[in-house]
Amino acid sequence: MTDGINHHREGLTTSHHDWSMLQVGKLLENQPIVIISVEDASEVLLKNGVSSAPIYDSGRKMFIGMFDYSDLMTYILLVLKKMEVPLEDQTMEMRDLIQKTNHSQNVPVKLVSDLSGNDPFCTVLAETKLGAVVNDFGTGIHRVAVMDSQGNMTGVLTQSLTLDYLMRHLSEFPQLQPVMQKGLQQLGLTGIKVLSVTGETQVLEALIIMSTNGVSSLAVVNDQGVLLGNISMADVQYIMKDLRTSWLWLSCFQFVSKVRLSRGVETGEDQYPVLDVNAKSTFGYTLSKLQATKVHRLWIINDTNHVVGVVSLTDVFKVLSGYIDS
Protein backbone atom coordinates (compact mmCIF):
# COMPACT_ATOMS: atom_id res chain seq x y z
CA MET A 1 0.00 0.00 0.00
CA THR A 2 1.37 3.39 -0.92
CA ASP A 3 0.18 5.02 2.32
CA GLY A 4 1.94 2.43 4.46
CA ILE A 5 -1.31 1.33 6.08
CA ASN A 6 -2.20 -2.33 6.27
CA HIS A 7 -5.82 -2.25 5.12
CA HIS A 8 -6.26 -5.91 6.07
CA ARG A 9 -5.59 -5.21 9.76
CA GLU A 10 -8.50 -5.84 12.09
CA GLY A 11 -7.88 -4.01 15.35
CA LEU A 12 -9.91 -4.12 18.52
CA THR A 13 -10.53 -0.38 18.34
CA THR A 14 -12.62 -0.40 15.17
CA SER A 15 -16.16 -1.59 14.55
CA HIS A 16 -15.56 -1.94 10.83
CA HIS A 17 -13.84 -4.95 9.30
CA ASP A 18 -12.20 -5.92 6.04
CA TRP A 19 -14.84 -8.32 4.72
CA SER A 20 -12.34 -10.17 2.54
CA MET A 21 -10.25 -11.18 5.58
CA LEU A 22 -13.07 -12.92 7.45
CA GLN A 23 -12.44 -16.61 8.12
CA VAL A 24 -15.01 -18.63 6.17
CA GLY A 25 -15.68 -20.85 9.19
CA LYS A 26 -17.39 -17.89 10.88
CA LEU A 27 -20.12 -17.94 8.23
CA LEU A 28 -21.07 -21.53 9.04
CA GLU A 29 -21.76 -21.41 12.77
CA ASN A 30 -24.49 -23.91 13.73
CA GLN A 31 -25.04 -24.98 10.12
CA PRO A 32 -26.53 -28.49 9.97
CA ILE A 33 -24.64 -30.77 7.60
CA VAL A 34 -26.64 -32.75 5.05
CA ILE A 35 -24.71 -35.84 3.98
CA ILE A 36 -25.88 -38.02 1.10
CA SER A 37 -25.29 -41.75 1.27
CA VAL A 38 -24.99 -43.82 -1.89
CA GLU A 39 -28.77 -44.08 -2.32
CA ASP A 40 -31.91 -41.93 -2.34
CA ALA A 41 -29.89 -38.84 -3.23
CA SER A 42 -32.55 -36.78 -4.97
CA GLU A 43 -35.01 -37.48 -2.14
CA VAL A 44 -32.46 -36.18 0.36
CA LEU A 45 -32.15 -32.92 -1.58
CA LEU A 46 -35.92 -32.55 -1.72
CA LYS A 47 -36.53 -33.29 1.96
CA ASN A 48 -33.80 -30.94 3.15
CA GLY A 49 -34.59 -28.13 0.75
CA VAL A 50 -31.02 -27.89 -0.55
CA SER A 51 -29.69 -27.81 -4.11
CA SER A 52 -26.60 -29.92 -3.41
CA ALA A 53 -24.97 -32.08 -0.77
CA PRO A 54 -21.66 -33.88 -0.27
CA ILE A 55 -21.47 -37.61 -0.86
CA TYR A 56 -19.86 -39.68 1.88
CA ASP A 57 -18.40 -43.11 1.14
CA SER A 58 -18.72 -45.02 4.41
CA GLY A 59 -16.44 -47.80 3.16
CA ARG A 60 -13.57 -45.43 2.45
CA LYS A 61 -14.62 -43.11 5.31
CA MET A 62 -14.22 -40.00 3.20
CA PHE A 63 -16.16 -37.49 1.13
CA ILE A 64 -15.87 -38.29 -2.54
CA GLY A 65 -17.85 -35.57 -4.30
CA MET A 66 -20.94 -33.43 -4.54
CA PHE A 67 -24.37 -34.20 -5.94
CA ASP A 68 -26.60 -31.42 -7.25
CA TYR A 69 -29.47 -30.83 -9.64
CA SER A 70 -27.15 -30.35 -12.62
CA ASP A 71 -25.87 -33.91 -12.03
CA LEU A 72 -29.45 -35.12 -11.77
CA MET A 73 -30.38 -33.37 -15.01
CA THR A 74 -27.40 -34.93 -16.82
CA TYR A 75 -28.39 -38.33 -15.43
CA ILE A 76 -31.96 -37.94 -16.71
CA LEU A 77 -30.70 -37.08 -20.19
CA LEU A 78 -28.40 -40.14 -20.18
CA VAL A 79 -31.25 -42.41 -19.10
CA LEU A 80 -33.50 -41.05 -21.85
CA LYS A 81 -30.61 -41.38 -24.33
CA LYS A 82 -30.88 -37.66 -25.11
CA MET A 83 -27.20 -37.13 -24.41
CA GLU A 84 -24.12 -38.89 -25.74
CA VAL A 85 -20.64 -38.77 -24.22
CA PRO A 86 -17.71 -39.43 -26.60
CA LEU A 87 -15.88 -42.64 -25.70
CA GLU A 88 -12.61 -40.80 -25.16
CA ASP A 89 -14.31 -38.58 -22.57
CA GLN A 90 -15.82 -41.46 -20.60
CA THR A 91 -14.24 -42.29 -17.24
CA MET A 92 -14.50 -45.78 -15.78
CA GLU A 93 -17.23 -44.51 -13.45
CA MET A 94 -19.20 -43.05 -16.37
CA ARG A 95 -18.94 -46.30 -18.35
CA ASP A 96 -20.21 -48.16 -15.31
CA LEU A 97 -23.07 -45.67 -15.03
CA ILE A 98 -24.02 -45.99 -18.70
CA GLN A 99 -23.94 -49.79 -18.46
CA LYS A 100 -26.20 -49.79 -15.42
CA THR A 101 -28.71 -47.38 -16.99
CA ASN A 102 -28.79 -49.44 -20.18
CA HIS A 103 -29.65 -52.51 -18.12
CA SER A 104 -32.15 -50.67 -15.89
CA GLN A 105 -30.05 -51.36 -12.80
CA ASN A 106 -29.98 -49.28 -9.63
CA VAL A 107 -27.33 -46.59 -9.89
CA PRO A 108 -25.37 -45.62 -6.76
CA VAL A 109 -25.19 -41.86 -6.40
CA LYS A 110 -21.38 -41.93 -6.27
CA LEU A 111 -21.45 -42.69 -10.01
CA VAL A 112 -23.59 -39.59 -10.61
CA SER A 113 -21.42 -37.36 -8.41
CA ASP A 114 -20.10 -34.38 -10.42
CA LEU A 115 -21.50 -36.03 -13.56
CA SER A 116 -22.29 -32.68 -15.16
CA GLY A 117 -18.74 -31.46 -14.62
CA ASN A 118 -20.14 -28.04 -13.72
CA ASP A 119 -19.54 -28.06 -9.98
CA PRO A 120 -16.63 -30.19 -8.77
CA PHE A 121 -16.03 -31.01 -5.10
CA CYS A 122 -13.83 -28.23 -3.68
CA THR A 123 -12.59 -27.94 -0.11
CA VAL A 124 -11.11 -25.12 1.97
CA LEU A 125 -9.94 -24.89 5.56
CA ALA A 126 -12.13 -23.06 8.06
CA GLU A 127 -9.34 -20.48 8.46
CA THR A 128 -9.38 -19.59 4.75
CA LYS A 129 -10.04 -15.90 4.14
CA LEU A 130 -13.37 -15.02 2.59
CA GLY A 131 -11.67 -12.99 -0.13
CA ALA A 132 -10.02 -16.13 -1.49
CA VAL A 133 -13.36 -17.96 -1.68
CA VAL A 134 -15.07 -14.94 -3.27
CA ASN A 135 -12.41 -15.05 -6.00
CA ASP A 136 -13.26 -18.73 -6.56
CA PHE A 137 -16.99 -17.98 -6.60
CA GLY A 138 -16.31 -15.40 -9.31
CA THR A 139 -14.86 -18.12 -11.56
CA GLY A 140 -18.03 -20.21 -11.46
CA ILE A 141 -17.53 -22.39 -8.39
CA HIS A 142 -20.89 -22.42 -6.59
CA ARG A 143 -19.96 -23.94 -3.24
CA VAL A 144 -17.00 -25.16 -1.18
CA ALA A 145 -16.84 -27.74 1.60
CA VAL A 146 -15.26 -26.23 4.73
CA MET A 147 -12.98 -28.60 6.65
CA ASP A 148 -11.36 -28.36 10.06
CA SER A 149 -7.72 -29.19 10.78
CA GLN A 150 -8.66 -32.84 11.41
CA GLY A 151 -10.22 -33.26 7.98
CA ASN A 152 -13.79 -33.19 9.27
CA MET A 153 -16.38 -31.24 7.33
CA THR A 154 -17.85 -28.35 9.32
CA GLY A 155 -20.27 -27.19 6.65
CA VAL A 156 -20.77 -26.13 3.05
CA LEU A 157 -20.29 -22.48 2.12
CA THR A 158 -22.38 -21.52 -0.90
CA GLN A 159 -22.65 -18.44 -3.06
CA SER A 160 -26.13 -17.79 -1.64
CA LEU A 161 -25.05 -18.08 1.99
CA THR A 162 -22.10 -15.76 1.40
CA LEU A 163 -24.28 -13.14 -0.31
CA ASP A 164 -26.79 -13.29 2.53
CA TYR A 165 -24.05 -12.80 5.12
CA LEU A 166 -22.50 -9.85 3.29
CA MET A 167 -25.88 -8.13 2.85
CA ARG A 168 -26.86 -8.62 6.50
CA HIS A 169 -23.54 -7.15 7.64
CA LEU A 170 -23.15 -4.58 4.87
CA SER A 171 -22.95 -1.64 7.32
CA GLU A 172 -19.78 -3.19 8.76
CA PHE A 173 -18.02 -3.16 5.36
CA PRO A 174 -17.72 0.48 4.20
CA GLN A 175 -15.37 -0.50 1.36
CA LEU A 176 -18.33 -2.17 -0.38
CA GLN A 177 -20.58 0.89 -0.28
CA PRO A 178 -19.32 2.52 -3.53
CA VAL A 179 -20.01 -0.48 -5.74
CA MET A 180 -23.51 -0.81 -4.30
CA GLN A 181 -24.41 2.57 -5.80
CA LYS A 182 -23.21 1.68 -9.30
CA GLY A 183 -25.71 0.73 -11.98
CA LEU A 184 -25.86 -2.60 -13.78
CA GLN A 185 -25.05 -0.90 -17.06
CA GLN A 186 -22.02 0.80 -15.52
CA LEU A 187 -20.74 -2.60 -14.35
CA GLY A 188 -21.12 -4.09 -17.83
CA LEU A 189 -23.86 -6.54 -16.88
CA THR A 190 -26.34 -5.50 -19.60
CA GLY A 191 -26.26 -5.92 -23.35
CA ILE A 192 -25.15 -9.53 -23.00
CA LYS A 193 -26.81 -12.15 -25.20
CA VAL A 194 -28.83 -14.57 -23.10
CA LEU A 195 -30.19 -17.98 -23.99
CA SER A 196 -33.96 -18.23 -24.03
CA VAL A 197 -36.77 -20.52 -25.12
CA THR A 198 -40.35 -19.78 -26.06
CA GLY A 199 -43.28 -20.83 -23.92
CA GLU A 200 -44.11 -23.55 -26.45
CA THR A 201 -40.70 -25.26 -26.15
CA GLN A 202 -40.85 -28.72 -24.60
CA VAL A 203 -39.28 -29.02 -21.13
CA LEU A 204 -37.04 -31.90 -22.23
CA GLU A 205 -35.73 -29.80 -25.11
CA ALA A 206 -35.00 -26.95 -22.68
CA LEU A 207 -32.98 -29.32 -20.47
CA ILE A 208 -30.99 -30.45 -23.49
CA ILE A 209 -30.26 -26.81 -24.41
CA MET A 210 -29.05 -26.11 -20.86
CA SER A 211 -26.83 -29.18 -20.85
CA THR A 212 -25.40 -28.52 -24.32
CA ASN A 213 -24.58 -24.90 -23.54
CA GLY A 214 -23.38 -25.47 -19.98
CA VAL A 215 -25.90 -23.07 -18.43
CA SER A 216 -28.13 -23.62 -15.43
CA SER A 217 -31.13 -21.54 -16.47
CA LEU A 218 -33.07 -20.28 -19.47
CA ALA A 219 -35.40 -17.31 -19.84
CA VAL A 220 -38.88 -18.26 -21.04
CA VAL A 221 -40.24 -15.61 -23.43
CA ASN A 222 -43.27 -15.16 -25.66
CA ASP A 223 -43.18 -14.65 -29.43
CA GLN A 224 -42.39 -10.97 -28.95
CA GLY A 225 -39.44 -11.72 -26.65
CA VAL A 226 -41.22 -10.51 -23.51
CA LEU A 227 -40.15 -12.36 -20.35
CA LEU A 228 -42.72 -14.88 -19.10
CA GLY A 229 -40.69 -16.79 -16.55
CA ASN A 230 -37.67 -18.95 -15.96
CA ILE A 231 -36.72 -22.61 -16.15
CA SER A 232 -33.64 -23.88 -14.35
CA MET A 233 -31.84 -27.06 -13.37
CA ALA A 234 -33.23 -26.72 -9.86
CA ASP A 235 -36.74 -27.15 -11.28
CA VAL A 236 -35.82 -30.78 -11.98
CA GLN A 237 -36.79 -31.39 -8.34
CA TYR A 238 -40.45 -30.93 -9.28
CA ILE A 239 -40.09 -33.61 -11.94
CA MET A 240 -38.43 -36.06 -9.53
CA LYS A 241 -40.93 -35.35 -6.78
CA ASP A 242 -43.50 -38.16 -6.95
CA LEU A 243 -41.77 -39.14 -10.23
CA ARG A 244 -43.68 -36.65 -12.40
CA THR A 245 -41.73 -37.74 -15.49
CA SER A 246 -44.65 -36.77 -17.73
CA TRP A 247 -43.77 -33.14 -16.97
CA LEU A 248 -40.73 -33.54 -19.23
CA TRP A 249 -43.07 -33.42 -22.20
CA LEU A 250 -44.97 -30.33 -21.11
CA SER A 251 -44.40 -26.98 -22.76
CA CYS A 252 -42.19 -24.60 -20.79
CA PHE A 253 -45.17 -22.29 -20.22
CA GLN A 254 -47.21 -25.16 -18.77
CA PHE A 255 -44.24 -26.26 -16.67
CA VAL A 256 -43.60 -22.77 -15.26
CA SER A 257 -47.29 -22.52 -14.33
CA LYS A 258 -47.21 -25.89 -12.56
CA VAL A 259 -43.99 -25.02 -10.70
CA ARG A 260 -45.53 -21.75 -9.53
CA LEU A 261 -48.59 -23.62 -8.29
CA SER A 262 -46.46 -26.24 -6.51
CA ARG A 263 -44.38 -23.58 -4.79
CA GLY A 264 -47.49 -21.69 -3.80
CA VAL A 265 -48.95 -24.80 -2.17
CA GLU A 266 -45.67 -25.51 -0.34
CA THR A 267 -44.99 -21.98 0.89
CA GLY A 268 -48.48 -20.56 1.16
CA GLU A 269 -47.44 -17.61 -0.98
CA ASP A 270 -49.99 -16.22 -3.40
CA GLN A 271 -47.43 -15.11 -5.95
CA TYR A 272 -44.19 -16.46 -7.30
CA PRO A 273 -41.34 -13.93 -6.88
CA VAL A 274 -40.58 -11.91 -10.00
CA LEU A 275 -37.18 -13.04 -11.26
CA ASP A 276 -36.22 -9.87 -13.09
CA VAL A 277 -34.64 -6.50 -12.43
CA ASN A 278 -34.65 -3.35 -14.55
CA ALA A 279 -31.48 -2.49 -16.45
CA LYS A 280 -31.39 0.90 -14.69
CA SER A 281 -31.22 -0.69 -11.23
CA THR A 282 -28.23 -0.33 -8.94
CA PHE A 283 -25.96 -3.20 -8.00
CA GLY A 284 -27.04 -2.88 -4.37
CA TYR A 285 -30.74 -3.13 -5.23
CA THR A 286 -30.04 -6.17 -7.40
CA LEU A 287 -28.16 -7.89 -4.56
CA SER A 288 -31.01 -7.13 -2.16
CA LYS A 289 -33.46 -8.74 -4.55
CA LEU A 290 -31.25 -11.81 -5.00
CA GLN A 291 -31.06 -12.10 -1.23
CA ALA A 292 -34.81 -11.65 -0.70
CA THR A 293 -35.94 -14.06 -3.43
CA LYS A 294 -33.20 -16.63 -2.68
CA VAL A 295 -32.65 -17.23 -6.40
CA HIS A 296 -29.33 -17.69 -8.16
CA ARG A 297 -29.93 -15.23 -11.01
CA LEU A 298 -32.14 -12.35 -12.11
CA TRP A 299 -33.00 -11.56 -15.71
CA ILE A 300 -32.25 -7.97 -16.64
CA ILE A 301 -35.09 -6.35 -18.60
CA ASN A 302 -35.56 -2.99 -20.29
CA ASP A 303 -38.60 -0.75 -20.03
CA THR A 304 -40.48 -2.92 -22.56
CA ASN A 305 -39.89 -6.11 -20.53
CA HIS A 306 -37.47 -7.54 -23.09
CA VAL A 307 -34.50 -9.46 -21.69
CA VAL A 308 -31.24 -7.55 -22.16
CA GLY A 309 -29.00 -9.50 -19.81
CA VAL A 310 -28.75 -11.71 -16.78
CA VAL A 311 -26.97 -11.27 -13.45
CA SER A 312 -26.06 -14.48 -11.66
CA LEU A 313 -24.42 -15.04 -8.31
CA THR A 314 -21.23 -15.83 -10.20
CA ASP A 315 -21.45 -12.40 -11.86
CA VAL A 316 -21.97 -10.82 -8.44
CA PHE A 317 -18.83 -12.39 -6.99
CA LYS A 318 -16.84 -11.60 -10.11
CA VAL A 319 -17.68 -7.92 -9.48
CA LEU A 320 -16.96 -8.18 -5.73
CA SER A 321 -13.61 -9.86 -6.36
CA GLY A 322 -12.48 -6.62 -7.95
CA TYR A 323 -12.92 -4.88 -4.59
CA ILE A 324 -10.53 -7.09 -2.66
CA ASP A 325 -7.31 -5.33 -1.73
CA SER A 326 -4.32 -7.15 -3.12
Secondary structure, DSSP 8 states (H G I E B T S, - for coil): -TTS--TT---TT-S---GGGSBGGGGGTT-----B-SS-HHHHHHHHT-SEEEEEETTTTEEEEEEEHHHHHHHHHHHTT-----GGG--HHHHHHHHHHHTT----HHHHTTTTSSS---EEETTSBHHHHHHHHTTT--EEEEE-TTS-EEEEEEHHHHHHHHHHTGGG-GGGHHHHTSBTTTTT-SS----EEETTSBHHHHHHHHHHHT-SEEEEE-TT-BEEEEEEGGGHHHHHGGG-GGGGGSBHHHHHHHHHHHHHHHH--SS----EEETT-BHHHHHHHHHHHT-SEEEEE-TTSBEEEEEEHHHHHHHHGGGS--
